[in-house]
Amino acid sequence: MSDTKILVGGEWKLGSGKLIRSINPANGELITEFKGASLEDVDIAVAAGKRAMYDPTWYHLKSFKRAAILSNIARLIHRDVDKLAALQTLDTGKCLSETKALVQSAAETFQYTAAALEIQEGELPPSRGDFFTMSVYEPMGVIGAITPWNSPIASDAQKLAPALAAGNAVIIKPAEWASLVSLALAEICMEAGLPKGLLSVLPGSGSVIGDKLVRHPDVKKISFTGGTSTGRLIAGIAADKLMPVSLELGGKSPTIVFEDADVEHAINGILYGIFSSTGQSCIAGSRLFIAAKIYDSFVDKLVARCKALNVGLPNDSSTQVAPLVSFQHRDVVANYVEIAKKEGAKVLCGGELLQGQPYDDGAFYPPTILSGLSNNTQTCQEEIFGPVLVVLPFDNEQDLIQQANDSVFGLACGLWTQDYKKALNFSQKIAAGTVWINTYKQFSIATQFGGVKESGLGREKGRNSILGYMQQKSLYWGLNQEPLSWADPRSK
Ligand code: NAD
């Protein structure tokens, strides 16, 4: 058992909850095992968060001073980029280049949010009577931030930065498979001057610790990123509590290659869109529709390029496809490919476990391309969350729209065409929170992100993200020279 401590209500302590075993998926070795939070820890963290949040030293802290703490956090994340990236790579198996980018994105999120907070203003609507009115924004209370394992530090930052900027206390419930970097981020927040008690990090199981957090009467909002079935469960509990939630959920995003697409650009974008992060990405472009006239030649080139991708150890700078997060998840992905074969899929590449070293020891799965399936198969309808791409030809654009939208999800879409009118037209007809045109999987903290349909509720990022963690209050200031007439005896 390691001495890894968890942060509960401002105190670092050994957990007394469920045993968490962090396994390096690249070789199956145990990194550390430690006890996570207990149910009692949730109560302690919420009570401490509430106290710290209403403490005048935080509640009345001028927003530019809160912004200075966020900037400090950004600076310290930059300082520790190598350490934080290495930790995530060890815990999740993601390529070092990817985990570095995630750490940088977390730092940018804090920096951007600090800047947005400095210039945030209330509103003074024009007067419509003997009064003037103000809209002010206040913190909500204790916020529960529940995050998945696939981009841990970036997901934590996207919730933590705006929720703290808004003046709230935050309790992070990280995923069991990737708790270590959330604890490291909490250490940085404390070093940066965040008052004690405002932040807790409670590793533990979702159905126990996460569930208790969602149901806690003093938790006033849940910001969740994860699978759609978990999101639906949380939304149900929130409905009973009449508590706001924001939900960033799963996807099964279509990518469309039109006849006039720049083939080289499209192939690069498609490979990156599905196989980077080993396909463990909510916005992975997992259904690829290709114009029938170019289908055969395009698929030949795509498959050849896919076969040349470098599957290897996450610390190796030449690796493009690293292991999956766990052996358990690798088996889920492999099982999906077996289902696809039963559904009649032709395996164009991948589709079998790789043999030899380092593959025998790690949770590897090769980039896989499948054809011969229709869009209504289980393989095309369910999120696999792994390196599996299905290619489908289309020759009728009306039918294409119908198929691309025939999914319970609506997270993202990619369009490859040189015809800007066609791109605009399709971007309007596709049900998705993000549409990439002649690019894919590019992000900006300044641009909002979220899904439609079963891919989510609410948006993260952008300068309005802070308002997502605030409640608006209206103030009316009377300017009457005379008493209000209704009850005034002189007006009878
Ligand atoms: P998950 O839903 O299993 O778990 C996510 C988090 O919820 C974890 O911390 C987990 O412990 C917790 N949890 C599980 N059950 C819970 C419960 N009953 N109550 C409260 N909390 C609970 O998802 P995952 O496997 O960790 O992540 C993969 C999923 O996340 C994929 O579906 C992916 O598409 C989605 N995702 C979405 C986005 C987005 O921005 N839309 C980003 C990343 C990942």
Boltz pocket constraint, residues with backbone or C-beta under 6 A from the ligand:
constraints:
  - pocket:
      binder: B
      contacts: [[A, 146], [A, 147], [A, 148], [A, 149], [A, 150], [A, 151], [A, 173], [A, 174], [A, 175], [A, 176], [A, 204], [A, 205], [A, 206], [A, 207], [A, 208], [A, 209], [A, 210], [A, 211], [A, 214], [A, 225], [A, 226], [A, 227], [A, 228], [A, 230], [A, 231], [A, 233], [A, 234], [A, 247], [A, 248], [A, 249], [A, 250], [A, 251], [A, 281], [A, 282], [A, 283], [A, 383], [A, 385], [A, 411], [A, 451], [A, 455], [A, 456]]
      max_distance: 6.0
